[in-house]
Amino acid sequence: MSKTMAKAAMVRLLIPAGKAAPTPPVGPALGARGVKSMDFCKEFNAKTAHIAQGVPVPTIITVQPDRTFTFITKTPPATYFLKKAAGIEKGTGKPGHEITGTISLKHVYEIAKIKASDEHMRHIPLESVARMVVGSARSLGVKVVP
């Protein structure tokens, strides 16, 4: 029997744009897989330089068995945009019972347009993406008004 092929490892992280540093969560997640976290941080910060500093960016890092890596970035989470639009710091502790803020349907469609540009959302109609955004708003305690 020949040796089994080593598989690429996938690491999913939520990293603030332009602020990747070899501290947790980046350092330990990549260090455990033998990747120099400083190399990743430099590349990530360069790639996210056009985004406002500190915006959370979902990132999927694929680490190959030879310790090389590639990564893709996605648009910030819908909850980030919802909180920003509603002007709130955090969501409610009791979704469905407390309302922490309100946003208009126009905001929902703006957020849906941004989220629809993600690779995994390209095949989903904008209306469906908007419904997902409304669902996220509901779980945050944000009321959507017409």
C-alpha positions in Angstrom: 0.0 0.0 0.0 1.2 3.5 -0.8 1.1 6.3 1.6 -2.2 8.1 1.8 -2.3 11.6 0.3 -2.3 14.4 2.9 -5.4 16.6 2.5 -5.5 20.3 2.5 -6.8 21.9 5.7 -9.5 24.5 5.6 -9.4 27.3 8.3 -12.4 29.6 8.6 -11.7 32.9 10.5 -13.5 36.2 11.0 -10.7 38.8 10.8 -11.0 42.6 11.0 -10.0 44.2 7.6 -6.4 45.5 7.5 -5.8 44.4 11.1 -4.7 40.8 10.8 -1.8 40.1 13.2 -0.1 36.9 14.3 -2.0 37.0 17.6 -5.1 34.9 18.3 -7.2 33.9 16.4 -4.9 34.0 13.4 -1.6 32.9 14.9 -2.7 29.7 16.7 -5.0 28.6 13.8 -2.3 28.8 11.2 0.7 27.9 13.4 -1.0 24.6 14.3 -0.9 23.8 10.6 2.7 24.9 10.1 2.0 28.2 8.2 4.0 31.3 9.0 1.2 33.6 10.2 3.1 36.7 9.4 3.1 35.9 5.7 -0.6 35.4 5.8 -1.1 38.7 7.7 0.8 40.7 5.2 -1.1 39.2 2.3 -4.5 39.6 4.0 -3.9 43.2 5.1 -2.8 44.1 1.5 -5.9 42.4 0.0 -8.3 44.1 2.5 -6.7 47.6 2.3 -9.6 49.0 0.3 -12.1 48.0 3.0 -12.6 50.3 6.1 -10.3 49.3 8.9 -11.8 46.9 11.5 -14.7 45.7 9.3 -15.1 41.9 10.1 -14.2 39.9 7.0 -15.0 36.2 6.8 -11.9 34.4 5.4 -11.4 30.8 4.3 -7.8 29.8 4.3 -6.8 26.6 2.5 -3.5 25.2 3.8 -1.8 22.7 1.5 0.2 19.7 2.9 3.5 21.5 1.8 2.5 24.4 4.1 1.6 26.8 1.3 -1.8 28.6 1.6 -4.4 30.3 -0.4 -7.3 32.3 1.0 -10.6 33.8 -0.2 -12.4 36.7 1.5 -16.1 37.2 1.6 -18.3 40.2 2.3 -18.8 41.1 6.0 -21.7 39.3 7.8 -25.2 40.6 7.3 -25.4 41.2 11.1 -22.5 43.7 10.8 -24.4 45.7 8.2 -27.7 45.4 10.1 -26.2 46.7 13.3 -24.5 49.6 11.4 -27.8 50.5 9.6 -29.9 50.4 12.8 -27.2 52.2 14.7 -26.9 49.6 17.5 -23.9 48.1 19.2 -25.3 44.6 19.7 -28.5 42.6 19.1 -31.1 41.7 21.7 -30.9 38.9 24.2 -34.5 38.0 23.6 -35.3 37.9 19.8 -39.0 38.4 19.1 -39.6 40.1 22.4 -37.3 43.1 22.4 -36.7 45.6 19.6 -33.3 47.1 19.6 -33.6 49.2 16.4 -35.4 49.7 13.1 -34.3 49.7 9.5 -36.1 50.4 6.2 -36.8 47.9 3.4 -34.4 50.0 1.3 -31.6 49.1 3.8 -32.5 45.4 3.5 -32.1 45.5 -0.3 -28.8 47.4 -0.1 -27.4 44.8 2.3 -28.8 42.0 0.1 -27.1 43.4 -3.0 -23.7 43.4 -1.1 -24.3 39.8 0.2 -25.4 38.6 -3.3 -21.9 39.4 -4.6 -20.5 36.5 -2.5 -19.5 33.5 -4.5 -21.8 31.1 -2.8 -24.8 33.5 -3.1 -24.5 34.2 -6.9 -27.1 31.7 -7.9 -29.7 32.9 -5.4 -32.3 35.5 -6.5 -31.9 38.9 -4.8 -35.4 38.6 -3.2 -34.3 35.4 -1.4 -31.1 37.0 -0.2 -33.2 39.9 1.1 -35.4 37.4 3.0 -32.3 36.0 4.6 -31.3 39.5 5.7 -34.8 40.1 7.2 -34.4 36.8 9.1 -31.0 38.0 10.5 -32.6 41.3 11.4 -35.3 39.5 13.3 -32.8 37.5 15.3 -31.0 40.7 16.2 -34.2 42.3 17.4 -34.1 44.9 14.5 -37.6 45.7 13.1 -37.9 46.1 9.3 -40.3 48.9 8.4 -41.6 49.6 4.9 
